[in-house]
Amino acid sequence: MEIAIAILVVYMVSIVLISAFAGKLSKKVSNKTLAGFLLAGQSMPWWLVAFMVCGIAVGGASTVGVAQNAYTAGMSAGWYTAAWAFGGLIFGFLIAKKVRALRVTTVNEFFQRVFGRSAAMIAIVAQVVILFGVSSAQIMAGGAIIAAIIPAISLQTALIVSAVIFFATSFLGGYFGASVANVLNVIVIYLGLIIAMGLGISQYGGMDAIAASLPEGDQWFDLISGMGPAIIIGWFIVMAFNVPANQMLFQAGASAKDSKNAKWGMIAGGLLMIPTGFISAYIGIIGAAQFPGIASATVLPTVIVSLGPAIAGICLAGLWAADVSTAVSLLLGISTIITKDIVVEYFKPDMSERNRLILSKVVLTLTVFFGLLLAMNLSGIVNFLMSLMTLYAPFTIIVLAMLYFPGLLRKSSCLATFIAGCVTMLLYAFVPATHIVSQAVYLVVPVSIIAFVCALIFDKRRVDVESLLENSVNALEEGGGGN
């Protein structure tokens, strides 16, 4: 295993170095400014946006988490990543161009400009909770991969190593460095997954032999029955309501050099991510056939390690690349929200550019630390993420209304929709009697819509959305880019 360890270590170091030096090689981006550090100077071309978007989606949940589900449910687990792609395409066609043209850098800017500080604060808290939870899941997945390669160390130690690398990549490279590193990450992700699937089929006697070795059941190669239509449709609904208000995608779009590059970068990124879920699912099936009884969260790295040290090193580097590509965007997204939308907006509007930059890096450091603590107590990756992402539903209803149906908005629309959606989600999480449907999204979405309609009916105070958005100013002015 020394070869596999060496390959992974070399890859880890390479990612950090690429991220650290990418900003220094670009004359348009300076990590010495807040806009340069958190938004890549708003200078990214569409193809770099596409790799960043693909990297955001194809993380631990889309590889390790999908294989974990496929270990018992078969190929239908692959629809998780397809659902992510569906959401990305929605953002590309409906949201990205408008967001970039309005020069909005965070979701919460929308809410504050239109509905005021009270509504914005609720949005901020929910966004931070969601992004923090997802970043913890990436640390968990990254640790599982490292532990599979180096069984001599504990899972907790592996989680620490994973968190440190995520932190170094984000802290040293900023958004532009992370985006450049993601080009290599996405290439290595595909290379690793394809090699693992191909060699796994070959080493274990071919597809027929693998099928014959599986536990009894008809779900393995069925695209629906394993997870079930309710769960699969729920994934698509969650993702459709997740991405329009997703800070990670807002930030990727805001970092593009203009509206056109934002739109086509999102669309290309969505298409690029689709195959990864089904490849990961098939590797999970190989694991079910060859390694019964193992912890499901370790199935993907376990299969890969069995293919030999050199191949394992390359493939596991690809899986780990999936984690780091998502984690760095999450960490920078949290840093952006807390620095810009909370501290500067509410407590220190006259903070100097230098102090804002320092604060953003302090927030980044604390996020990694507390995310590591949470990661040590997580179990199922995909189920955990689905619960968190359901909270995006009320956000998305308001965002779409602001962009496409502003006449339906009232002063209370934001608060009413947020509170209704979040309370419903909390009830589903902690009160078993509310489990009348298979997933929380089937309750959160209709309840949020009902609350939105009630605000429309009973509140007569209209909101002049167009005027408010036109007057919004991008607080990160350097490198603003054209529209």
N, C-alpha and C positions, 0 to 999 in steps of 0.2 A: 504493500500500500504506500510505500515511500514515494513511488512515482506519482500516484494520484495526489498525495499531499503536496508534493513539490509543484505540480501543475496548478493546483488551486491557489497555493500561496503566491506563485508568480502572477496569476491572474488578479488576485486581490490587490497586490502591490501595483500592478499595471493600471487598474481602474483608478486607484487613488492618484497615481502620477498623471494619468491622462486628464483627469478632472482638474487637478491642481494647476497644470500648465496650459490648459486650453484657453482660459481667460487671458493669460499673459501673452498668448500668441495672437490674440485678436485685438486690433487697434480700436474696434468699435465698443468693446466691452471692458469695463474696469470693475473689478470686485471691490474697489475702494469707495464706490458709491452704492447707495441702497438699491437704486434701479439696476445697476450692473450686477449686483450680487443676487437679487431676488427675481429679476426679470430679464436677465441676459441683455440689458441695454435695449430691450425691445427691437432686436435686430435679426431674429432668427428666420431663415428661409423656410418654405413649406416642408421640405424634406427633413429638416432637423426637427421641426414641430412634429412631423409624423413619427419619427423614431422616439421622440420623447413621449408621445401619446401611447404608442405601442408599449413602450417600457413601463409607463404608468399602469396599464391594464394587466400586462403579463408579468405578474409578480408571484408571490408564494401561493396565493389562492388559485391562480390560473394554471399552476403546474403541480406543486405539491398537494394543494387542496383538492384539485380535480382528481388526481390519482388516488387520493385518500377516499373520495366518494366512489370512484370507479372500482376500488378494491372489493366493494360489495354490490354496487349498482350497475357496473359495466359502462358501456360506451355513452349512455345517456348523460353521464356526468360532464361530458365535453361541451354540452350546451351552455355551461356557465360562461365560458370565454366568448362563445358566439353571442350571448346576451350582452356581454360587455361591448362587443363590437357594434351591436345594434344601437346601444346607447351612444357610442362614439359617433356613429353616423348621424344620429339625431342632432347631436351637438354641432357636427360639421355643417349640416344642411340648414339648421334652424337658428343656431345660437352664435357660432363663432364669429361670423362676419359682423353681426350687429354689436357684439361685445367689444370687438377690437375697434370698430368705428367710433364707439362711445368712449373709448379710452378708459374703460373700467378694468381695474386690476384685481379686485376681489368681489366675491358675491355680495358681501356685506355693504359695499359701496352702493349697490343698487337699492338695498332696503333702506339705508340711512337717508339717501337723497330723496326717496319717495315717501317713506313712512315715518321718518324721524328716528331718534336715538333709542327709544324703548324697544321698538320692533327690531332694530338693528342689533341690539344687545342679545336678544333671544337668538337671533340668527347666528351671531358670533359664537355664543356658548355651544349651540348645537353643532356648528361646523368644527369647532375645536375638539369636541368629544368624538365626533365621527372620525376625523383625520387621525387623532391620537390613537383611537382603537385600531384603525387599519394599519397604522405604522407599527403597532405592537405585534399585530399578526405577521407582518413581514419579518420582524426580528425573530419571531418564533419559527417561521419556516426556514429562514436562513440558518438558524441554530441547528435545526433538524438535519439539514444537509451537511453541515460541518461535522456534526456528531457521527453521521453515517460514514464519513470518510476517515475520521480519526476516532475509532471506538475507544481508544485509551483515555479520552477526556470525557468528562460528564456533559450532559446536555446543558446544564447551567453555564459551564465554561464556554461551550460552543455558542450559546446565546450572547455571552459577553463579547466574544470575538466578532460575531456578526454585527452587534450594535456598534462596536468601535469602528469597523470598516465603513458602515453606513454613515456614521458621524464624520469621519475623516473625508469621505468623498463629498459630502454636502458642505462641510465647513471650509475646506480648502478650495473647492472649485466653484461654488455658487451655482446658479441655475444654468449658465452657459456651459460650465465645465461638466455638470451632470448631463446635459443634453448631448454633448460631444461623446462622453463616455457611454451614453445609451446607444449610440450607433454601433459600437463594438458589442455592447451587451446584447442587443437584439440579434445581431449576427451569430453570436456565440450561443444564445438561447436556441435558435433554430438548428444550428449545427449540432448542439448537444442532444436535443430531443430527437432529431431525425436519426442520428447515429445510434442512440440508445434503443429506439424502437426497432430499427433494422437489425442490429446485432442481437437484440433480445429475441426476435423472431427466429433468426438463424441459429443461435446458440441453443435454444430450447426446442428445436425440431420442426419449426415451421408453424404456421397458423393453425393447421389441423391438429397438430400435437398439443399445442397450447390449449385449444378449445376442449380437447379430450381430457385434459388435466384439471379443468376448472371444477369447482364445486357444483353440485346439482342446481339447475336453475335456467330459466329461459331469458333472463334479463341481460346476459353478458354482451351480446352483440345487437340487441334491440336499441334503437335510438330514443325510445320513449319509456318503456316499461320500468326500467331500473329505478330511476328517480321519480317517475310518474309525471303525467301531464300537468298536474296542479303545481308541482314544484318547479318544473321547467318554465311553464307560463309565468309563474311567480317571479322567476329570475329575470325574465324579459321585462315584466312590469316594473320590478325594482330598478333595473338598469335604465329603463326609459325615464323613470322619475328621478334617477340618481344623477345622471350626467348634466342636465341643464343647469343644476345649481352646484356642481362639483367644483370646489376650489382648485383642485389639481388641473382640471381642464381649463378653467378660467385663466389660470396662471400660464398654461402653455399657449393659449390663444393670445393672451396679453403680451407674451414675449415675442410673438411674430412681428415681422417688420411692417406688415400692413394687413388690411382686412382679407385680401385675396389669399395671402399666404396662410393666414389663420384658418380660413375655411378649408382649403385643400389639404393643409397639413392634417387637420382633424379627420377628414374623410379617408385619406391615405392611411393614417394610423389605425383607423377602425378596420379597414380591409386587411391590413398587415397582420393583425392579431388573431384572426379567426382560426387558422389551422392548429394553433398551439394547444388548445384545449382538448381536441380530439386525439392528438398525438399523445398527450399526457394521459388521457383516459385509457388508451390502449396499453401503455406501459403499466398502468394500474391493474389492468386485466392480466398481464403477464405475471405481475406480482401475486395476484390471487391464485393463479395456477401453480406457481413455483414456491411461494413462501406463505403458506397458510398459517394463520395464528400470530403473525407479527402485528405490532402496533400499526394501525392503518396510516397514521401520519408519517410513518417512515417508509412507506412502500416504494415511492419513487426513487429515493436515494438507495434503498436496499437493492432494487433491481439493477440499478446502474453499477453499484459496487461489484455485483456478481459478474460483470462483463469483463473484468480484468483491470489491472491498475492504471494502465495508460489511458484506456478508453474511459474508465471511470473518472479519471482526472479531468478529461475534456468535457464529458457529459455533465458532471457535477458542477464544473465551472459554469456551464450554461444555465443550470438550475439556479445556482447562486447569483448569476448575472440577472436572472429574472427578479430575484428579490431586491438586489441593490438598485435596479432601475426604477422600481416602484417606490422603494423606501426614501430615496433622496428627494423625490418630488413631494412626497408626503411631508417630510421634515421641513423642507423649504416653504411649503404651503402653510404649515402651522406657524412658522416663524413670521411669515408675511402678515397673517391675520392678527397675531398677538401684537406685533410691533406696530403695524400701521393702523389697524382697526380698533385696537383697545388702548394701548399706551399713548400713542401720539394723538389719536382722535379724542380720547376722553380725559387724559391726564396731563399730557405734555405736548401741546401742539407746536410750541416753539423749540422743540428739541433739535439740536444741530444735526446736520447730515452725518457727521462722524459718530455721534452718540447713538443715532438710529441704527447705524451699521453695527456698532458694538452690541447694542441691545438685541438685534436680530440674531447675532451669533450666541449670545447668552441664552436666549430662548431656545435656540437649536440644541444647545448642550443639555439643557434641562429636559427637553422633550425626549431626547435619546435616553437619558438616565431613567426617567419615570416610565418610558415605554418599555425599557428592559425589565423593570419590575413587574409590569403587567404581563409581558410575554412569558414570564416564568410561571404564570398561573392560567394560561389558555389551554383549551383542548381542541375542539373542532374548528378549523380555520374558516371554511366556507360558510358554515352556519352562523358563526360569530359575525362575519362580514355582512351576510345578508340582513341580520338584525340591525346592524348599524346603518347600512345603506338605506333601509326602509325609512329612516328619519329624513331622507332627502325629499320624500314625496311632497310635503307641504311647501318646501322651498321651491320645488320645480313648478308647482301650480302658480305660485306668485310670480316667478321669473317669466314664465310663458305669458301670463296675463299682462305683465308690464311691457313685454316686447310686442305682443300680437293683439291683445284685447284690453288696452288700457281703459277703455270706457266702462269696463266691468269692475274696476277697482274702487274701493271706498277706503276711508281713513282707517277703519278697523279690520280691513281684509287680511292684512299681514298677521296681526296678533291673533285674530280668531282662527285662522288656518293653522298657524304654527302650534298654538296651544292645543287645539283639537287633535292634530296629528301626533304630537309628542305625548300627550296624555294617553291616547289610544295605544301607542307603542309601549309605554311603560306598563299599562294594564296587561297587555298581551304578554309582556316579559315576566311579570310577577304574579299574575292572577290566572291560574290554570282554567278557571271557569270561562275565560274569554276565548279559549282555543276552539272556537266553533268552526274555524277554517284552518287549512294546513299551514299557512304562512301569514305573518302579521300584515304583510302588504295588502292582503285582501280586505282587511279592516281599515288600515291607515288611509289608503287612498280614498275610498268612498266617504269616510268620516271627514277627511280634510276638504273634500269637494263640497260636502253638505255645509260645513262651516263657512266656506268661501261664499256659497250661495246665500246663506243666512245674512252674512255681512252685506251682500249686495241688496237684499230685500229690505232689511231693517235700518241700515245706515245710509242716510241721504247725503253724506258729506263726500263729494267727489274728489278725485285726486288728479291734478294736472300733470300726468306722468311725462308727457312730451317736453313740457317746459322745464321740469325739474331735471330730467336727464340731460337736456341740452346744456344746462348750467353746471352740470357736474364737471369737476376738474380732477384730472389725474394727479394725485399727490406725489407720485414718483416721476418728476418731470424730465429728468435727464434721459436722453435717448428715446424720446417719445415715439419716434417713427411716424411714417405717413399713414394715411387712411385711404 
